[in-house]
Amino acid sequence: MTNPTARKFGYPETLVAETGSWLVLVRPQQPTLGALVLVCKEPAEAFSGLSAAAFADLQTAIVKIERVLKDFTAYQRINYLMLMMVDKDVHFHVLPRYETPRSHGGASFADAGWPGPPALGQAVELSPADAAALAKTLGAAWAKA
């Protein structure tokens, strides 16, 4: 099942992976390389509204996300932001954090907020094709993780 939040972040083209309860999507605006959106597939607009199964499955998703992003970006920290101010469906922004810029596909990705809070407004805007390509790369890593 998809919801407006998943579609806003480019689903299905930006799909990295899917678990029983969660969609892992590339965030088209990349404040750091490898930024993802973890969207719950359940029709919930509050974290407390998730089923026990979704909470249990969250661990499965997070373990794989961290393994894939650690290998891909060599992040130093990872942030999970549950903002839900504009997009009401339960979701997290997942941001690998690092002190020195990373590069991918000819673009440089600085962590403008390091070592403080993420600078979400300072992001590399991926084209739809580049977002889909990054999703494919991360999806292949997910399949091997």
C-alpha positions as CSV (number, residue, x, y, z in Angstrom):
1,M,0.0,0.0,0.0
2,T,1.2,3.5,-0.8
3,N,0.3,6.8,0.8
4,P,0.6,10.4,-0.2
5,T,3.9,10.7,1.7
6,A,5.5,7.8,-0.2
7,R,4.3,9.3,-3.5
8,K,5.6,12.7,-2.6
9,F,9.1,11.3,-2.1
10,G,9.0,9.6,-5.5
11,Y,7.6,6.2,-4.9
12,P,7.9,3.8,-6.7
13,E,10.9,5.2,-8.7
14,T,12.8,6.0,-5.5
15,L,12.2,2.7,-3.8
16,V,15.3,1.2,-2.3
17,A,13.6,-1.7,-0.4
18,E,10.4,-2.8,1.2
19,T,9.7,-4.7,4.4
20,G,6.4,-5.9,5.6
21,S,5.4,-2.5,7.1
22,W,7.9,0.0,5.7
23,L,9.1,1.5,2.4
24,V,12.7,2.7,2.2
25,L,13.0,5.5,-0.3
26,V,15.8,7.8,-1.6
27,R,15.1,11.3,-0.5
28,P,15.3,13.4,-3.7
29,Q,16.7,16.3,-1.7
30,Q,19.9,15.0,-0.3
31,P,21.2,17.1,2.6
32,T,23.7,14.3,3.0
33,L,24.6,11.6,0.6
34,G,22.4,8.6,1.1
35,A,19.5,10.5,2.8
36,L,16.4,8.3,2.9
37,V,12.8,8.4,3.9
38,L,11.4,5.5,5.9
39,V,7.6,5.5,5.3
40,C,5.2,3.3,7.2
41,K,2.7,1.5,4.9
42,E,0.0,1.5,7.5
43,P,-2.7,4.2,7.4
44,A,-1.4,6.0,10.6
45,E,-0.8,9.7,11.2
46,A,0.6,9.2,14.7
47,F,3.5,7.1,15.8
48,S,1.3,5.7,18.6
49,G,-1.2,4.5,15.9
50,L,1.2,1.9,14.5
51,S,0.6,-1.8,15.0
52,A,2.9,-4.0,17.1
53,A,3.9,-5.7,13.8
54,A,5.0,-2.3,12.4
55,F,7.0,-1.5,15.5
56,A,8.7,-4.9,15.3
57,D,9.4,-4.5,11.6
58,L,10.9,-1.1,12.2
59,Q,13.9,-2.9,13.8
60,T,14.3,-5.0,10.7
61,A,14.3,-1.9,8.4
62,I,16.7,0.0,10.6
63,V,19.3,-2.8,10.9
64,K,19.4,-3.0,7.1
65,I,19.4,0.8,6.5
66,E,22.4,1.2,8.8
67,R,24.3,-1.6,7.3
68,V,23.7,-0.4,3.7
69,L,24.4,3.3,4.5
70,K,27.5,2.5,6.6
71,D,29.0,0.6,3.6
72,F,27.9,3.3,1.1
73,T,28.8,6.5,2.9
74,A,31.0,5.5,5.8
75,Y,28.9,7.8,8.0
76,Q,30.1,8.8,11.4
77,R,26.6,9.3,12.9
78,I,23.1,8.7,11.7
79,N,20.0,10.8,12.4
80,Y,16.4,9.7,12.3
81,L,14.0,12.7,12.2
82,M,10.3,12.2,12.6
83,L,9.0,15.6,11.7
84,M,5.5,15.0,10.2
85,M,4.7,18.7,10.0
86,V,3.8,18.7,6.3
87,D,3.5,15.0,5.4
88,K,1.1,13.4,7.9
89,D,1.8,9.7,7.3
90,V,4.2,8.2,9.8
91,H,7.7,8.5,8.4
92,F,11.3,9.2,9.3
93,H,14.0,11.2,7.4
94,V,17.2,9.1,7.7
95,L,20.3,11.1,7.4
96,P,23.8,9.7,7.4
97,R,26.1,12.3,9.0
98,Y,29.8,12.9,8.3
99,E,32.4,15.6,8.8
100,T,34.0,15.6,5.3
101,P,32.1,15.8,2.0
102,R,31.2,12.6,0.1
103,S,30.9,12.3,-3.6
104,H,28.8,10.2,-5.9
105,G,27.9,10.4,-9.6
106,G,30.0,13.5,-10.1
107,A,28.4,15.5,-7.3
108,S,29.8,16.5,-4.0
109,F,27.6,16.1,-0.8
110,A,28.7,18.2,2.2
111,D,27.0,17.8,5.5
112,A,26.4,21.5,6.0
113,G,25.1,21.1,9.5
114,W,27.9,19.0,10.9
115,P,28.4,18.7,13.9
116,G,25.1,20.2,14.8
117,P,21.5,19.6,13.6
118,P,21.1,18.6,10.0
119,A,20.7,21.5,7.5
120,L,17.7,20.2,5.6
121,G,17.5,23.4,3.6
122,Q,20.9,22.9,2.1
123,A,20.6,19.8,-0.1
124,V,21.7,18.5,-3.4
125,E,18.5,18.2,-5.5
126,L,18.6,15.0,-7.5
127,S,16.9,14.8,-10.8
128,P,14.2,12.0,-11.0
129,A,16.7,9.9,-13.1
130,D,19.5,10.4,-10.5
131,A,17.2,9.6,-7.6
132,A,16.1,6.4,-9.3
133,A,19.7,5.5,-10.1
134,L,20.7,6.0,-6.5
135,A,17.7,3.9,-5.4
136,K,18.8,1.2,-7.7
137,T,22.4,1.3,-6.3
138,L,21.2,1.2,-2.7
139,G,18.6,-1.4,-3.5
140,A,21.4,-3.7,-4.9
141,A,23.4,-3.2,-1.7
142,W,20.2,-3.9,0.4
143,A,19.8,-7.2,-1.4
144,K,23.3,-8.3,-0.5
145,A,23.2,-7.0,3.1
